[in-house]
Each structure stands twice: as structure tokens, then as C-alpha cells.
Amino acid sequence: MKNITTLLTVFAFILGIGGCTKKVDVKERVLNLAVGSKIKGMDPIYANDRYSSNEVGRVYEGLLEYHYLKRPYTLVPNLAEAMPAVSADGLTYTFKVKKGVYFHDDKAFTDGKGRELVAEDFVYSIKRLADPKLQSLGWWVLDGKIKGLNEWRKKNSALPKVNYDEVVEGVKALDRYTVQFKLSKSFPQFLYSLAMTFTFATAREVVEHYGKEFLNHPVGTGAFVLPEFKQSNKIIYTKNPKFRKKLYPSEASEEFKQKGYLADAGKQLPLVDKVVVHIMVEAQPRWLNFQKGNIDYLGIPKDNFASTITPSKTLTPEQKKKGLILSITPSLDITYMAFNNDSDLFKNIKLRRAMSLAYDVNKSNELFYNGTGLPAQSVVPPGIAGNIKGYVNPYRGTDVAKAKALLVEAGYPEGKGLPAITYDISVSTVARQMGEFFKKQMKEIGINIKVQANPWPELQKKVDTRKVMMYGMAWGADYPDAENFLQLLYGPNKPPGPNGSGFNNEEFNRLYKVASLMQDTPERTALYEKMNRMIAEEMPVIWGLHRQDYVLYQGWLKNYIRSDFETGQVQYLNMDIEKKKALLSKF
């Protein structure tokens, strides 16, 4: 789900976050967050990056979610009353939808009062995801997996108007509060898809009322309300006054029990009154604002890492005095520099391998991640089945001599005959620095790189429309399964699907189709490993890092846990107002 820039934790500030000199108001529980890019809008079916999905998840909800206080990650009911009844063949899933859940008040509804959520809302939302005229960025999640849905999509692509009233066998409302899904084939990851923003519940009358402006008028059932979304440097959400009964968890994994994360057990969610999201682009203003107490948590900028973290990976005494808390967690993610494999130029595997061998990932790790990342050998990160422990990719850098030799074999001795290669990146100081570093690395073997910076939505658009030669990106897990990473290279997932590189290998595609139908078994793990090794050596992208997140949060912030699946996280966060007043005096 989550395309993210190689600077996932690049949160920065633009003037006016509340003012660098103005004192923070501590009369109410206001959560101040920072994100690194503007978002495309608030329509769930287009929320295919972490920035957008996190914002959508403050307003909209799905049938399932991840338990906030359990690791390994565990799915639990959200808008569903319970986990589904599953048929013996594993192809039919029947959910009971919670009663008494209401959409936010909006003029699209009769008398402006939000109506009750019903099973048909999920049927409609799944059809929107499949609507051929909308070109959802999340269709890949269910493509070919729901009985009759692909046929409905194909039939309606030829019609002037999509018929949402036509019954699709694989997604039906059996009654007002019962929704049933029938799969066309085994899909072990199906339940994960119901915790993704793409499948979150939307109301048909709201979509039809606003038309093309729906993306700017989010109306969900979630813990927070946003009457209208506008492209600006600040998004302000307020507590949903009609939010259903939903309580902070009373159970937790042992690690969270020991750290006191059950102090708010049984309290009604959300725990804060307002969420203010500040759109930040550059790192240093962000850091200054965090240091003044204007931001509640953020990743540590690379230029401030050495002055904040000791060699033993603890906070410096100066930061401890402010009551700041350090969270260090591995991420289920990968950074990479992708080739556009649709282009004739990059169908040359020796060229791809030569460029990979010339790139010094270890130096990049030190320069831009303070040595905290783990150099990736292939696409599947450590921590999930399919990662090959101890495997070393033979085409990873740095071996300039071997890279030059391969460049000769590729037909471009010392880069002669190669056109300048445009490398598209996102807009930020660090992204530009990374781009310039890549350019310098490639120059050593005679390859000319032209770095092109783009706003995040524009970068995504260029990737989707194939108007790139190379681009920098990262992928964070949609769900904790290697399939979610391997599908990045599955041929049929080409844009607008998640396979932005356009890589297409028949044998890999065949293995992927087999593995994606298998349950979690040693046999499936063996297939995952085979595919992971294959994709490593094909080098459809230059592999970067599996990152670790170093996040600082204020001592007054309660219940913060860094997660690979942040959607809906803010409803669990709380703050100690008295402690905030005391700690701010130290800033």
C-alpha cells in the first residue's frame, strides 16, 4: 500500500506551525504531528502512500484493524462485530457489521445528520475500488480475487456509466448488518486487505453529492472529523462527538504491559480532543520546533543524529533533561532506486547490475541514515518469512572494477553511447543530497545522471504514467507477509499498480501466482526465498536499505508505539497535561 519516499521519516516545518516563539497551549489535549509531504486528497481508493493513508485513516475505518498493543501484529475486529465466519474451503468470509455506528454529520445526508453504517456500504466501497472509470490506485489488492468482481469491472468499462446496483456474486449484503465475500481462489492475505485504507467504508450518497470534489470532503465513521480538506500547510481534525463506544485495549503483549501501556485501559477513544497535522518539508525548522515542544513526536533528522544519540544508541544527557523518550524499532520496509524496466535501455541486465555494483550502499547508510540501516540484499526485509538469512547479493556494490567490466559487456564501455539518465526524486534537501550522491557514484563508471526533484504527488504521477527513467522510492509493509513485498515486482501489477519499475519476468510471475495461493507453510516459505533470490540477482532496482526508525517523543505523550501500520494510531494516543506544563519549562 505504502509507497513512501526514501525519506520516510523526513518531517520538517514551514513557518507558522504555531510559531517558534509562541508558547504551546496546554489547556486542551491537542496532538501536534508532522508529515513530510502534501497529500493527494482524502479518497480511500487513492491512498496508496503512507502520507495519504495515515490522513485517510483518521476519518475513515475498515472492518478490521491491527491490535494496537500486540506483537506480532494481530488483526482484530473494528467495524466488524467479530472475526468472520469462514467456510471449510476457505473461500467464503461472512462478517457481521457493528450496529449503531454512524457516519459523520454532513449536508450530503438528510437533514445533515450522518446515517447508520450498514453492510451495503462495504459492498459499495469495494465496487468503487473496482470501478474501471475511477482507476483506483488500490485495485491490485483485490484484482482477480473476488468472485465476479473482475467480470463486473470489465463489463462496466464499456458502459457510459458504471452500474453499482448490479449484483456481484463475490461481495453481497445478505441483510442490513451482514456482508459476505466469496473469493474466486485461495487468497491467504485477504483479511489483511480489509485493514487497508483502500477497502474502508464510504457512503454512496456522500460520493454522489460531491462528485469530483469527494476527495476534499472526507465523511467516514472514524474517531476524528474533517469537514473539508484543503491543500495547505496544516490539517486540523476534531474529535468525533458521535463516535461509537470504542475502548482503549485491556490486553497487551508482555513488553507493553511492563512499560505501562495499559494505564488507559477501558477508556473511551479517542483520548485527545484535536489533531493538528503540520505539512513539513525541510528538516531543520522541524527539529527546532520539536525542541521547543511544538511537535509531539518525530524521526530524528540525519544532521541532528550525532548530537542527539550517543555511540551506545542512547539519548544524550541534554535531551534526557527535557524528558524526551527514544524509540528504536526495525521497520518492515525497503528503500530502492528503480529502473523503468519498460524502457529498452534498462532491459539490459548487465547495465542494471553494473550500476548496482557502482553504488556504495554502506557509504549511503552512513551519510543519510547515520549507519542505522541494514543494507538490503533483496526485497524481503528481515523479520518475516522469505528473507534469506546470511544471503549476499553478488551484484551489490561496491566493486567499481567489476562494474566497469560489466558496463563493457553491456555495450557501454566507460559509459560511451549511454544517454544521460534522469533520476527522479522527491522534494527535500536530504533527497537532493541523496540524488547528488547517486550521481557522483555513477560518474565513477562514466554514467551521467541528471537529478530531477518533484513534489511527492507529482513523483507518483510520473511513475504511474511511465514518465521516468529512474526514481527513488521506498515501500513500507501493508501487511506482515513477504507477498506484500514480492508483489512489487509481479508483472501484472504494473502501474497504476504497485510495480512501478514495470519489471516482468515470466518465471517469477509463475512462482508468485503459486505462492500467493498457499497458506503459511514451510513450502510457501521456500518459494518465497526462491523468488527473493531470483529478484535479487535480476536487479530490477538498485536495493537500498531496510531501515530502523529512531523516533523521539515528548515526555508528556502517552501510549506512543512506533508501528509499521500507523493508520488509526492517533485515537490511542494521550497526553499528561500537568506533565506537559512542567516539561515545557525546561525547553
N, C-alpha and C positions, 0 to 999 in steps of 0.2 A: 504494500500500500504506500509505503512511505519513501518516495524519492525525496532525498534531502541533499543539500549542498555538502561538499566536503567539509564545510564548516558548520556542522550540526549545532555546535554549542557557541557559534558566534552570535552572541546577543550584544547589541550596542545601543547607544542612545543618540537621539537627535534632540536638540534643545527643547526644553519645555516639558520634561517628564513630570513636572510638578514643581520644577525649579530647583536648581542645585543649591540655592541658598535658603529656600523656604523650608520651614520646619514641617515634618511629616505630621499629618493629623492623626491622632491616636484615639479619637472619640468613638470610632466605629471600626468594625473588623473589615478592612479593605485590603485585599490581596493585590499586590503590585507585581506584575510579571513582565518579562521582556522576551520578545521574539526577534529573530534575525532577518525577517523579510515581510513585506506586504503579502497578503494572500489574494487568491483569485476571486473569492466570494464565499458564500455560505451555503452552497448547494451540496448536500452529501455525496451525490454521484460524481462530483468532480474533485472531491477531497483526496487526492492521491499523493499528497506530500504531508510531512509531519506538521508543517505550519498550519495548513488548511484543516487537516483532520482534527488537530487539537482545538481549533476555534469552533469548528462544527460540533465537536463533542461537548462543548459547554452548553449547547442549546438542544441538540438532538440526542436520541438514545436508540439502542437496539434491543433485541430480545435477550442477548447475553452480554456479559462483561467479564473482565478478569477480577478475581477476588483481590481486593486492594492489599491485604495483609498476608497473602500466602505465596510461598515459593517452594517448588517450581510453580510457574504460572498456572492458575487453575480457573477454568471457566465456571461461572455461576449465573443463575437467572438474574435478569434485570427487569425488562418489561414482560418477560415470561413469568408465570407463577412458579414454574419448576423446570428442571431439565426435561427435555422432550421424551415422549414415549417413542421408542424406535422399533421398527418391525424386525422380525427374525433375520431377514435377508439384508438388513442394514440400509435399505433404500428409501424407507418412509419415516419421516420425522413429524410428529404431531405435538404442537405446543398449545398450551392454554395461556391466553393473554391476560395479564392482570386487569381486574376491574377497578373502576374509579380513578383511572389515570386520564388526565386532561391535557389537551394542547394549550399552549399559552393563549391568552386573550388576544384577538386580532380582528380587525374590521372585515377580514375575509369570511368570518363566521357570522351566523345570525345573531343580531344584537351585539356583535363584537365580543361574545363570550366563547372561549375555547371549548370545543365539544370533547366528548369522551373518546379515547383511543379504542379502536376495535380491530379485529383480525383483518378486516378488509384493507386497513391502512398498510399492512405489511405486504399484502398481495399487490396493491397499487405501487408501493415503493420498489418492489422487485421488478415490476414491469417497467417502471421509469429507468431502472438500471439497464434493462434490456432494450429500451426504446431505440430503434436504429436511427431516428432523426435527432436524438439528443447527443449521440456519440459520447456516452459516459466514459470517464477515464477509469472506471472500476469494473467494466463489463467482463474483463478477463477473469474475475473472481468466480463467476458462475457460468462462464461460456462453456456450453456442451455438457452441463452437469444437472440441469433441472429438466425434467421430462416435459417436452413440448415447448419449452421457452425459446429455444433456438428457431424452431419452426414458426412460432408466433412472430419473432423478430424478423425473420426472412420474409414472411408474408406481408407484414406491415411496412417493410422497406419500400414496397412497390405501390403502396396506397398513399393518397394525398394527405390523409390524416390517420394517425395511429389509433386503433380501436382498443381502448383499455377495458371495455366491457366484455370482450371475448374471453371465454373461459380457457385457461391454460391448465392442463391436467396436473402439472407438477407443482403448482402453487395455488391453493384454494383456501377460502374461508369456509369451513364446514358449518360454522354458526357464528354468532356475534363475537365470541371470545375464543374461537378455536381456529388456528391456522395450520395447514398441513403442507409439507413439502415432500414431493416424490422425486427421487434422483433417477436420472437416466442410466447411471452407472455408479459404481462404488466411488465415493469421494470422502476419504477419511478426514479431510480438513474442513468439511462442510460447516461444522459447528463454529470453527474459528471465524468463518466468513460472517457469521451473524453477530460477531462482536466488532466488526469493522464498520466504519462510518458509511461506506457505500450502501449498506443494507439497512440503515437507520430509518425509522418511521417518519414519513412526511404525510401531510393531509392534502388530499386531492383538491379540495376547494381553495386552499391557500395557493397551491401551484397554479391553478387555473385563474385565480383572481389576479395574481401579479404577473403572470406570463413570463416574458423575458427578464423581468425585474425580480423574479422569485429569488435569485441568488443574493439579492440585497435585503430580503425580508425573511429572515430565519424565524420559523414558527415551529417549535418542537414541543417535547414533553419534559425537557431537561431541567436541571436544578437552577439554571440561570436564564435570564430573559435579555434579548437584544432586539428592541423594536425595529431598528433599521440599521443595516450595515453600510458604512460609508468608507471609501478609501481615504484614510487619514493616518496620522501618526499615533492614534490612540483609539482603542476599542473599550467601551465601558459596559460591562454586564451587571445586572442587578439580580438579587435573589428572587427566585420564582415564588410569589406569595401563595400560589396554589399547588406547590409541589406535593406530590403524594407522600404517604408515610414511607420513608426510606431511612433506615438507621445505620449509624456507623457500626462496623463489624464488631462482634463479640468474640470472634475466634481469630487466631493468628498463628503463623509459623513460630516456632520457638524463638528464633532470632529476634522477631519483632515483639514478642511477649517480654523478653528480657530487657529490651530497650524502652519499654513503657508505652508502646504504641496502642495499648488498649485503654488508655486513660479516658478517651471519649466514647468508649463502647456504649451502644444503646442510645446515643444522642441523635436527634433528628438532623438529617442533612438538608442543605449544605450548612457548613459551620461558619462561613463568612458571609457578610452582607453584600459585598460588592467585589467584582474582579475587574481590575484595570490592566489592560494589556497594552504595553508601550512598544511601538514598532521601532526597533533599533537596528542600525546598520553598521556603525563603527564601534570598535571595542573600548577605546579609552574613555570616552564620555560615559559609556555604560558602567565601566569599572568605578569611576569617580562617584556616580550616583549610587551604586551599590554600597560603596564605602561610606556614604552619607546616610544610608538607611532608607533610600528611596525605592529600592528593589528588594524583594524578599528572598529570591534565590537566583543563581545563575552559574553557568560554567565559567571556570577561570580562564581569562584571556591568556594567550601564549606569552605575551610580553610581560605579564604580571605573575607568571607561574613561579619563577625562581625567587621572587621576593615574597611569595606567599606560602610556598610549600618547601619544607626542609628536605635535604637529601634522603632522610628516612621516611619521606612521604607523610609528614605530619604538618599541621599548621605552625607558622612562626609565632613566637610569643606575642608579637604586636597584634596579630589577628585574633589570637585567643583572648586577649584582653577585651576585645569588643564583643565577646560572646559568640563569635561566629562558629559554625559547625561545618566540618568537612565530610562529604560523602564521596567514596570512591567505589565505583561499580563497573564491571565489564559490560560492554554493550553487545547486543546481538545485531551487529551491523558490519558493513564493509564500505570503504572508500575506493574509488577507482577512476581511471581515466579511460573513457570508452572510445573505441574506434567506431565510425559509421561503417559497419560491415556490408551495407548495401552498395557502397561505392566500389568501383573496380579497383581503386588504389589499394584498399585495405582487404581485398580478397587474397592478397599476397601474405601468406602466413609468415614468411621469413622476414618481411618488413615489420610485422607486428612483434615478432619475437626479438628482432634487433632493437627496436625501440624500448621494449621492456628491459632488455639486458643493459641498456644505457642509463636507465633511470635508477638513481640511488635512493631506494625507499628508506633505508636506515638514516641517511642524512636528512631526508624529508621529515622523518619521525622526530628527530632531534630539533630541527628548525621550527616546526609548526605544531608539534604535539609534546614538546619537552621530553621526548623519549618514552612517553607513557603508552603508546600504541603497540600492537603486536603485528609485525609485517605479515600480510596475508599471502598465503601460497596459492589459494584459490578462493572460490566464492563463499563456501560454507564456514561460518565462524565457529570457534571453539564453544563448547557448552551445549551443542545439540548433535544428535546422531547424524553422521555423514561427514563431519570434519575428520580428517585423517591425521591422527597424532603422529608427529615426527616427520611428516611428508615435507620434502623440499622440492620446490618447483625448479626444474633445470633451466628455465628461461627467465628467472628473476635476476635483477641487477645486483651488484654492479660488476660487469665484465665488459669493459669498453672494447678490448681487443676482439672478443668473441662477437660483440655487437657489430663491429666494423666488418668482420668476416661474413656475418650473415647478411649484412647490407649489400656486400658484393654479390652474394648468391641470390639476393632478391632482385638484382639488376640495377642497383643504385650505388655503385662504388663511391665512397665519400659523399654520398647524398646527391651525386650528379644525376640530373634527369628528374629529380623529385620536385614537384611543385611545392610552394610554401603551404604548410599545413595550418589551418586555422583551428585554434584551441579555444572553445567557448567555456566561460566560467561565469559564476555569479558575481554580483557587485559587492565588493567589500575590500578593504585594504589587504587583509590576510589572503583572500582569494587571489588578488592580483600578485601578491608576493609568491604564492604557490605557482601561479601561472608563469611568472618570470623564472622561477627555479626550474620548472619543467623545460622552458625554452632554453635555458643555459645548459641543461643536461643533454638535450637533443643536439645542440650546436656542436658538442664534442665529437659527434659522429657525422657531422655535416648536414644535419636536418634543420631546416629553417621553420621555426614555429612563430605564428602570429597569434598573440593572445587577444581575445575579444571578450570584454566584460558585458554582462547583461543583467537586468533586473530578474529576480527569480522566476516570475511568471513568464517572462519573455524567453528565458533559457529553456523552460519546459516546453513552450510552444515550438521553439526551433528544433528541439529534439523530436517532438511528436510529428512535425512536418518534414523531418529529414533534412533540414537546412543547416546541418552541422557536418564538419569533417571529424572532429574530436571534441569531447566535452568532459568536464569534471563533474562527478556526481557521487552520491553515497546512497546506500539503501539500509534502512532500519527495518527490522522484522515486523511483519504484520501479525505473525503468529509464530510460536516457537517450534518450527518444523523446517528441516532443510529444503523441503519442497518449495517453500516461500522464497528461497534464495536461488535454487536451481531454475525456477520458472522465469528468472530474469534473462535466461539465455535460450529459452524454449522458442523455436521458430514462429509458431502461430501466435505468440504473444507480442509480435512486433507492434509498434505504435499504431493506435493510441494505447496499446497495452504496455506493460512494464519493460518489455525487451527493447529498450531504447537504442541499444547497439545494433539491432537488426540481425544479430547472429542467427544462422540457420544451418544446422548440421543434422542430416537425416538419422544417423545412428544415435546421436544424443536425443533427438526428438522421440525416437522409438523407445529408448530406455526410460525417458521421462514419462511417457504415456503409461508404461507398465508400472513404474514405481508409484505414480500418483494414484493408482487404484488400490495399492496394497495397504494393509493395516500395518501398525508399528511392530515389525518383526526383525529378527537378525537378517533375514533375506532382503528386506527392504533397505536396511542399513548398508548391506553390502552393495546394493545397486546404487544407493546414494553416493557411496565412496567411489565407485567406479565412475560415475558421472562427474563427481567433483574433480577427480584426477584428469579425466578427459578434457574438461573445460579449462582446467589449469593450463594444460600444455597447448591447447588450441589458441590461447591468448586472445580472445575476442575483445578484451580490455586489458589495460595495464593495472594489475592488482595493487592496491594501496595498503590500507591498514584495517585491522579490527581494533576499534578504539576502546579506551576506558574513559568513563566520564568522571571528571573531578568537578564536583559541584559544591559551592559554598552556599549555606543558607543562614539566615539571621537567627539568633538565639531565641527570638520570640515566636518563630514559626513552629507550629506543632504538626506532627503526623507526616512530615515530608519524607517520601521514599522515592528515589530515582527509579523510573520504570522504563522498560522498552516499549510499553503500551500506555502512553500518557493520557489517552482520550478519557475524559471524565474525571481525571485525577483531582481537579481543584475542589470538587464537592467534599472531599475528605480532609482538606487542609483547614487548620485552625490557627489562631494566634492568641498569645497571652498578652493582653493589653497592658497590664501593670508592668510586666517584664519588659515590654517594648519601651515604655516610658523610661524605665531605669537604664536600659542599654543605650538608648539614644543619647543619653547624657555623656556617654563615653566616645561618641562619634565626633 
